[in-house]
Amino acid sequence: MASVPGVRGARTKATASAGDHRAKDQYFSRAVSKALETLEILQAGNGPMALNEVAQRIQLSKTSTFRLLRTLEASGCLTASEWGKYALAPGVHPAVSTQTVARLLRAAIPRIEHLSRQLRETASVAALFENRIEVIAVVESPQPIRMSNIVGHILPPNASSLGKVITAFQPEERREKLLRSYGLYRFTKQTITDPTDLDQEFARVRQQRFATDLEESVSDGHCFAVPIFGSAGDVGAAISVSLPKARALDADFGKAILTALRATAERIAADLRGD
């Protein structure tokens, strides 16, 4: 997080997409939509998935799901193990990230706007991409002295609260990839750069289900982040609240921030599920 008192960070707005009106579109292909959804689920998951699990996730019968999976396998998009589990073929990255981000923004922006008004601090959303974690939405604190954030900022997986909370919930191979892609840089004397210490920090984050940045990415800045859990327990996004250290010293306020963050993340997850 960059400490820029009095300067408003960039902000993004969700835009309507063709998918919003797909039910009314005579050219909309449900089969293609389910195929993209399957690729997205397999990308976000923690390993190969069985037919039954995929069918449940995409809400299709086992017969229809089997045809879909075999078609994707024959097209070179998926591989099937001898135990009947499916995974993305090497080098395949589904072209659904734009759809995913748009859907996340539609669900998250109204929620973090409310969160920022409630706490009077900066609220942000970050998402996981192929080899990075990136800020995709920011609602700035109305206070003249504040912690700011910038849409498009690539987050350090070892220092920022958003980076840590998303990285912690990835499979070990994905965690290592994120750390290699960004590098283990020291931003302040509080930054964790020792691999053993960082593994312990990720374990703590998974156990507590939140991450903190206590002057680890910028001096005098504190940040709290919680994951947005997918229906399979996967984490591809997170939200945070950032504030100057002086306002974070109140323990009761810190608890209130975490309570509000968790409630907001649960609402966003419910919106994404269509609950």
Phi, psi and omega in degrees: 000136178264129180273107183227079182304132174082000181248126180280132178283167178295154180221143181248154176236139177289141177246151180291142178240168180300333180296336180299331186243022187297328181297335182263357186270117182294342181263000181294131180255112179295324180297315179295318179301316180292325178296315178296320179297320178297314179299320180296316180296317180293327177292319185278343185288175182261020179153180179304150183236144178279163180306312182302319182293317179296316181301318179294319183292320183263001175058052174233161175293161179297324180296313180294320180295320179299316178298317181297313182296319179294324177296315179294325177292315180296332180277357179086010181273331182234160170237148179242132179276169179292346177266007176079027177252144186250145178214162175297139176293150179306132178084358180267126177231111184298141182272059181237007183299323179295317177297317181297314181295319179299317179294319178296317180296318179299323181281323191272324188300311178300327181289317181284335172298316177295319180299316180295319177295320183296315185261346183060036177227168182286131178242141183222159174235137175233152180230154178270127174248191188303312183225024183203164173240125191230140175289129181242350178201143180219135169238114187285150173296143177282354184280145184295328176253115188207168170265129181252163176221168184226128176298133182097352180292129176274126189266139176289126182289348181256355188232315182282151180294320178295317179297317182292318186289328176284316181298320184301328185266009177271155172302155186306317181298319180290322177300313181297322180296317179296319180292321178293319183295319182272320186095157179261089182261148176262120181261324177218177179291348180269349184296136177272119179237344178285126184303321179294315178297324182290321176300320178294323178294317178297321178296318178297318180298315179297322181291316184272343180062034169200160178230154177236156171231097183257082183061032180270335178249337177204141181295144177068015179241136175239144181214140178238138181221148175229151180281155168257109185278136173280174184296338179261011181085004179283159180232114177241002181201165180202162176235156183216162170233130182241144181201159177296150182305321184300327181270353182264358184284341178285113183299323180294323178292322178298318177295322179295323178297312181296320178298314180293321179298313181297317179296320180293317179298321179295322179293318178297315179299319178295319178298319181293327177282344183083020179291000000 
